[in-house]
């Protein structure tokens, strides 16, 4: 039977992707493990692998196509013994296509379970987005697409109460969104023993509203404030849309509060210089590592989380998740946005390991080659704008994390030591805390532990 290749979900929140490039062409033989195409999301470029052998019979979505919905059919592979020319867009040989009951949407988002066709899209290193079908009552199955299930879970909608419009009553994305818009009334009709009362005539639907900005103004309203010809309209790409959505939600949902400390850097700078001088050389003659202040900040934040274990946690709606190791994200700026790759077990890694890992992450982030599992998760993050001369700022928490540390520039300042004025190199750091997880005293413990490690950096080496 033919094999359907679907647009894969590269992350739990992905709804659409761009088909950047086909690496196989129609008529090419395909073996398990062959890379078929490159898919771009707002965050990364990933490869789709074949998991079966056959002939790439049809390419249904040309390369360069943007905003292809997850689970849409993008290609068909003819299995061994099948004639590639007989495979049609529905994924079945033309001779076997049903006539009277042919579905207008036989595959992809509206694919019928058990319909006799195979579908797949394996992504290199990407998490498996497949989910088992939900059950209803005494073992009755609720058939729904993975995207519909994900949206229903996010919106708290009971799939069993949604009427499916897909083939054989399958619940698809538009059904869940319609149920959300209609509210509690949009449910499956219960069985009736008597004829229902006549429904009131439906009211005229209101005119669709124009797209609004986060401030509540429509695009036309925003344009109205400015003279024509004085600005250029730049369409939002996927990354900027995601940043706008997630950080707006973060400021609206997570109650932020901020704690600021000044950290003296003299001891850290001296230790950094000593360690960098002691670095051996690789085969290419270059130092094996070159530590930055940010490497010390990452390590200090990881150790601080372990010293204050109650702060090493995230909010999960009806509970708090506490972790055994410290996972510290690090903001990396790229054109049009940023990535936050996560240093796993930052408390256990050496400074040189953290330094080299961050160099690798930064390079691949700018090339959009990070894997989803490399920038998802984490408990806290570090955002360092010191290289731009910024002395102090506050950062927005990146959900589901519970804090973020905003690091400013190190600079010479007058401080008081032993009752006398002295000059020291000082860095200002501000911790943004999610008050649902960290109370004021707990946040203060965390940033105090961080300050202690920065000012006594030898503690990071033992």
C-alpha positions in Angstrom: 0.0 0.0 0.0 1.2 3.6 -0.6 2.9 5.5 2.3 1.8 9.0 3.1 4.4 11.5 4.2 2.9 14.1 6.4 4.2 17.5 7.7 5.7 16.5 11.0 5.3 18.3 14.4 8.8 19.3 15.4 7.7 20.6 18.8 4.6 20.3 21.1 3.5 23.8 20.1 4.1 23.7 16.3 1.1 24.1 14.1 2.7 25.0 10.8 6.1 24.7 9.1 7.9 25.7 6.0 8.9 23.1 3.5 12.4 24.5 2.8 13.9 21.9 0.5 13.3 18.5 -1.1 16.4 16.3 -1.0 14.7 13.6 -3.1 12.8 14.1 -6.4 9.9 12.2 -7.9 10.9 8.8 -9.1 13.9 8.5 -6.8 14.3 5.2 -4.8 14.0 5.7 -1.1 15.5 3.6 1.6 14.9 3.6 5.4 17.0 6.4 6.9 17.2 8.5 3.7 16.6 12.2 4.3 13.6 13.3 2.2 13.2 17.0 3.0 14.2 19.9 5.2 11.5 21.5 7.3 11.8 25.0 8.9 9.9 26.2 11.9 10.1 29.4 13.8 13.1 27.9 15.7 15.0 25.3 13.7 15.6 23.5 10.4 15.0 19.8 10.8 15.3 16.8 8.4 12.5 14.3 7.6 13.7 10.8 7.2 12.2 7.9 5.4 11.3 4.9 7.5 10.3 2.5 4.7 11.6 1.6 1.3 9.9 2.5 -2.0 9.8 5.0 -4.7 9.0 8.7 -4.1 5.9 8.7 -6.4 4.4 12.2 -5.8 5.6 15.5 -4.2 2.4 17.4 -3.3 4.0 20.4 -1.6 6.7 22.2 -3.5 9.9 23.3 -1.8 9.7 26.9 -0.6 6.1 26.5 0.5 5.4 28.4 3.8 2.9 27.7 6.6 2.1 24.1 5.8 -0.2 22.8 8.6 1.1 19.9 10.7 -0.3 16.5 9.4 -0.9 17.9 5.9 0.1 15.4 3.2 3.3 16.5 1.6 4.3 13.5 -0.5 3.5 9.9 -1.3 5.9 6.9 -1.5 4.9 3.9 -3.6 5.6 0.6 -1.7 7.6 -2.2 -3.3 5.7 -3.8 -6.2 3.5 -0.8 -6.7 3.4 1.3 -9.9 4.4 4.9 -8.8 2.4 6.3 -11.7 -0.8 4.7 -10.4 -0.6 6.5 -7.0 -2.9 9.4 -6.7 -3.0 12.4 -4.3 -5.3 10.5 -1.9 -2.5 8.0 -1.2 -4.2 5.0 -2.8 -3.8 3.4 -6.2 -6.2 4.9 -8.7 -7.8 1.6 -9.5 -8.8 1.1 -5.9 -10.1 4.6 -5.1 -13.6 4.4 -3.7 -16.2 6.4 -5.6 -19.4 6.9 -3.6 -17.7 7.5 -0.3 -14.5 9.2 -1.4 -13.4 11.8 1.2 -12.5 15.3 0.2 -9.7 15.2 2.8 -8.6 11.5 3.0 -5.2 12.1 4.6 -3.3 14.6 6.8 -5.2 16.5 9.4 -8.5 14.8 8.5 -7.1 11.3 7.9 -9.5 8.4 8.7 -8.2 5.9 11.3 -8.1 2.4 9.9 -8.6 3.7 6.4 -6.1 1.2 4.9 -3.3 3.7 4.2 0.0 4.1 6.0 1.2 7.5 7.0 4.5 8.7 8.5 7.0 11.5 9.0 10.0 10.7 11.1 12.1 13.7 12.1 15.8 13.5 13.0 16.0 13.9 16.8 12.6 15.4 17.1 10.2 14.3 19.8 7.5 11.9 18.8 4.2 13.9 18.5 2.0 10.8 18.2 -0.6 10.4 20.9 -2.9 7.5 21.6 -6.6 7.9 20.9 -8.7 9.0 23.9 -11.4 6.8 25.3 -15.0 7.6 26.1 -17.2 5.9 28.5 -16.9 2.1 28.6 -14.0 1.8 26.2 -15.5 3.8 23.3 -12.8 5.5 21.3 -12.8 9.2 20.4 -11.0 9.5 17.1 -9.1 12.8 16.8 -6.1 14.1 15.0 -2.9 14.8 17.0 -3.3 18.6 16.4 -6.9 18.5 17.6 -5.8 16.6 20.7 -3.0 19.1 21.5 -5.3 22.1 21.1 -8.0 20.5 23.2 -5.6 19.8 26.0 -4.2 23.3 25.9 -7.7 24.8 26.0 -9.2 22.4 28.5 -11.8 21.0 26.0 -13.3 17.5 26.5 -12.9 15.8 23.1 -15.7 13.5 24.0 -18.0 16.5 23.9 -16.9 17.7 20.5 -18.7 16.7 17.3 -16.2 15.6 14.7 -16.6 16.8 11.1 -13.8 14.7 9.6 -14.2 11.4 7.9 -16.1 8.9 10.0 -16.8 11.5 12.6 -13.1 12.2 13.4 -12.5 15.3 15.5 -10.1 17.7 13.7 -8.6 21.1 14.4 -11.5 23.2 13.2 -13.9 21.2 15.4 -11.9 22.0 18.5 -11.6 25.6 17.6 -15.3 25.8 16.9 -16.1 24.2 20.3 -13.8 26.8 22.0 -15.6 29.7 20.2 -19.0 28.3 20.9 -18.4 27.7 24.6 -20.0 24.9 26.7 -23.0 24.7 24.3 -20.8 23.2 21.5 -21.1 19.5 22.6 -22.3 16.3 21.1 -26.1 16.1 21.2 -27.3 13.6 23.8 -29.7 10.8 22.9 -33.3 11.9 23.2 -36.5 9.9 23.8 -38.7 12.9 22.8 -38.5 15.4 20.0 -36.6 18.4 21.1 -38.3 21.8 21.3 -38.0 23.9 18.1 -34.8 25.9 18.2 -35.0 29.7 18.0 -34.0 31.1 14.7 -30.2 31.7 14.6 -29.1 35.3 15.0 -27.0 36.9 12.2 -23.4 36.3 12.8 -21.4 39.4 13.5 -18.9 40.7 10.9 -15.5 39.2 11.4 -13.2 41.5 13.4 -10.0 42.7 11.8 -6.7 41.4 13.2 -5.8 43.3 16.3 -2.4 44.0 17.9 -1.6 43.0 21.5 -2.6 46.5 22.5 -6.1 45.8 21.2 -5.8 48.0 18.1 -6.5 46.7 14.6 -3.9 46.9 11.9 -5.9 49.7 10.2 -6.2 51.6 13.5 -2.4 51.4 14.0 -1.8 52.6 10.4 -4.1 55.5 11.0 -1.7 57.1 13.5 1.0 57.6 10.9 1.2 59.3 7.5 1.3 57.0 4.5 4.7 56.6 3.0 6.6 57.2 6.3 6.9 53.5 7.2 7.6 50.1 5.8 5.4 47.1 6.6 7.5 44.1 7.6 5.5 40.8 7.8 6.0 38.8 10.9 8.0 35.5 10.5 7.3 32.5 12.6 9.9 33.3 15.2 8.7 36.8 15.8 5.1 35.6 16.1 6.1 32.9 18.6 8.2 35.4 20.7 5.3 37.9 20.7 2.7 35.3 21.7 4.8 33.5 24.4 6.2 36.6 26.1 2.8 38.4 26.1 1.3 35.3 27.7 4.2 35.2 30.2 3.7 38.8 31.4 -0.1 38.3 31.6 0.0 34.9 33.3 3.2 34.6 35.4 3.2 37.2 38.3 6.7 38.7 38.0 8.7 40.3 40.8 12.3 41.4 40.6 15.4 41.2 42.9 18.6 43.1 42.1 22.1 42.6 43.6 25.6 44.1 42.8 28.3 41.5 42.5 32.0 42.3 42.8 34.0 40.7 39.9 37.7 41.3 40.9 38.3 37.7 42.2 36.4 36.2 39.3 38.3 38.2 36.7 41.6 37.1 38.3 40.6 33.5 38.3 39.4 33.7 34.8 42.7 35.0 33.6 44.6 32.3 35.4 42.5 29.5 34.1 42.6 30.8 30.5 46.5 31.0 30.7 46.6 27.4 31.9 44.4 26.1 29.0 46.3 23.5 26.9 46.3 23.5 23.1 44.5 21.3 20.7 45.8 19.7 17.5 45.0 22.9 15.6 47.2 24.9 18.0 44.2 26.8 19.5 43.5 26.8 23.2 41.2 24.0 24.4 38.9 26.6 26.0 38.6 30.3 26.6 36.4 31.1 29.5 34.0 34.1 29.4 32.4 35.9 32.4 29.1 34.4 31.1 30.5 30.9 31.5 31.0 31.7 35.2 27.5 33.2 35.4 25.9 30.0 34.0 27.9 27.7 36.4 27.1 30.0 39.4 23.4 29.9 38.5 23.4 26.1 38.2 25.1 25.7 41.6 22.8 28.3 43.2 19.8 26.3 42.2 21.3 23.2 43.9 22.0 25.2 47.1 18.4 26.4 47.1 16.6 23.3 45.8 13.1 24.7 46.4 13.9 27.3 43.7 14.9 24.6 41.2 11.3 24.2 40.2 8.6 25.2 37.6 4.9 25.8 37.7 2.6 23.1 36.3 -0.9 24.5 36.9 -2.0 22.2 39.7 1.4 21.4 41.1 5.1 22.4 41.2 7.8 20.3 39.5 11.1 20.1 41.4 14.2 18.9 39.6 17.3 16.9 40.7 19.7 18.8 38.4 20.1 22.4 37.3 19.1 23.2 33.7 20.1 26.7 32.8 19.0 28.3 29.5 21.1 31.0 27.9 19.7 33.7 25.6 21.5 33.8 22.2 20.5 36.7 19.9 20.1 36.0 16.2 18.7 38.0 13.3 15.0 38.6 14.0 14.8 37.0 17.4 16.6 34.7 19.8 17.1 31.1 20.9 17.5 29.9 24.5 19.6 26.7 24.4 19.7 24.9 27.7 22.9 23.7 29.5 21.8 20.5 31.1 23.2 19.6 34.5 25.0 22.9 34.7 25.8 22.3 38.3 27.9 19.2 37.4 29.7 20.5 34.3 33.2 22.1 34.4 33.6 25.7 33.3 35.5 24.6 30.2 32.7 22.1 29.2 30.1 24.9 29.7 32.2 27.3 27.6 32.7 24.9 24.7 29.0 23.8 24.8 27.9 27.4 24.6 30.1 28.1 21.6 28.6 25.2 19.8 25.1 26.2 20.7 25.6 29.8 19.7 27.0 28.8 16.3 24.2 26.4 15.5 21.6 28.8 16.9 22.6 31.4 14.4 22.4 28.8 11.6 19.0 27.7 13.0 20.4 24.1 13.4 19.5 23.5 17.0 17.3 20.5 17.8 14.1 21.1 19.7 15.2 19.2 22.7 18.3 21.5 22.9 16.2 24.7 23.5 13.1 23.4 25.3 12.6 23.0 29.0 15.0 24.4 31.6 14.3 25.9 35.0 15.9 29.3 34.6 17.7 31.3 32.0 20.5 33.9 31.8 20.2 36.9 29.6 23.5 38.9 29.4 23.5 42.3 27.8 26.8 43.4 29.4 28.6 43.3 26.0 26.3 46.1 24.9 27.2 48.3 27.8 23.8 47.8 29.5 24.2 48.4 33.2 20.8 47.2 34.4 17.6 45.7 33.0 14.8 43.3 33.8 14.0 40.3 31.6 10.7 38.5 30.9 10.5 34.8 32.1 10.4 32.2 29.3 7.6 29.8 30.2 7.6 27.2 31.6 10.7 28.3 33.4 10.2 30.1 36.8 13.0 32.7 36.7 15.5 34.5 34.5 18.6 36.4 35.4 19.4 39.7 33.6 23.1 40.4 33.7 24.6 43.8 33.1 28.1 45.1 32.3 31.0 44.8 34.7 32.4 48.3 35.4 34.7 50.1 37.8 32.7 51.6 40.7 33.5 53.2 44.1 32.7 50.8 46.9 33.3 50.8 50.7 35.7 48.2 52.1 36.7 48.2 55.7 35.1 51.6 56.1 37.2 53.1 53.3 36.3 54.0 49.7 37.8 51.6 47.2 37.6 50.9 43.4 36.1 47.5 42.4 34.7 46.0 39.2 31.0 45.5 39.8 28.2 43.8 37.8 24.5 44.3 38.4 22.3 41.2 38.2 18.5 41.2 38.4 16.5 38.0 39.0 12.9 38.0 37.6 10.8 35.5 39.6 7.5 33.7 39.0 5.7 34.4 42.3 3.7 31.2 41.9 6.9 29.2 42.4 9.2 31.5 44.2 8.2 33.7 47.1 10.2 36.8 47.9 12.4 35.1 50.6 13.0 32.1 48.3 14.0 34.3 45.4 16.3 36.3 47.7 18.0 33.1 48.8 18.6 32.1 45.2 20.1 35.4 44.1 22.2 35.6 47.3 23.6 32.2 46.6 24.5 33.3 43.1 26.2 36.5 44.4 28.2 34.5 46.9 29.5 32.2 44.1 30.4 35.0 41.8 32.3 36.9 44.5 34.0 33.7 45.7 34.5 31.9 42.4 36.9 29.2 43.7 33.8 27.5 45.1 32.8 26.7 41.5 35.9 24.6 41.0 35.3 22.1 43.8 
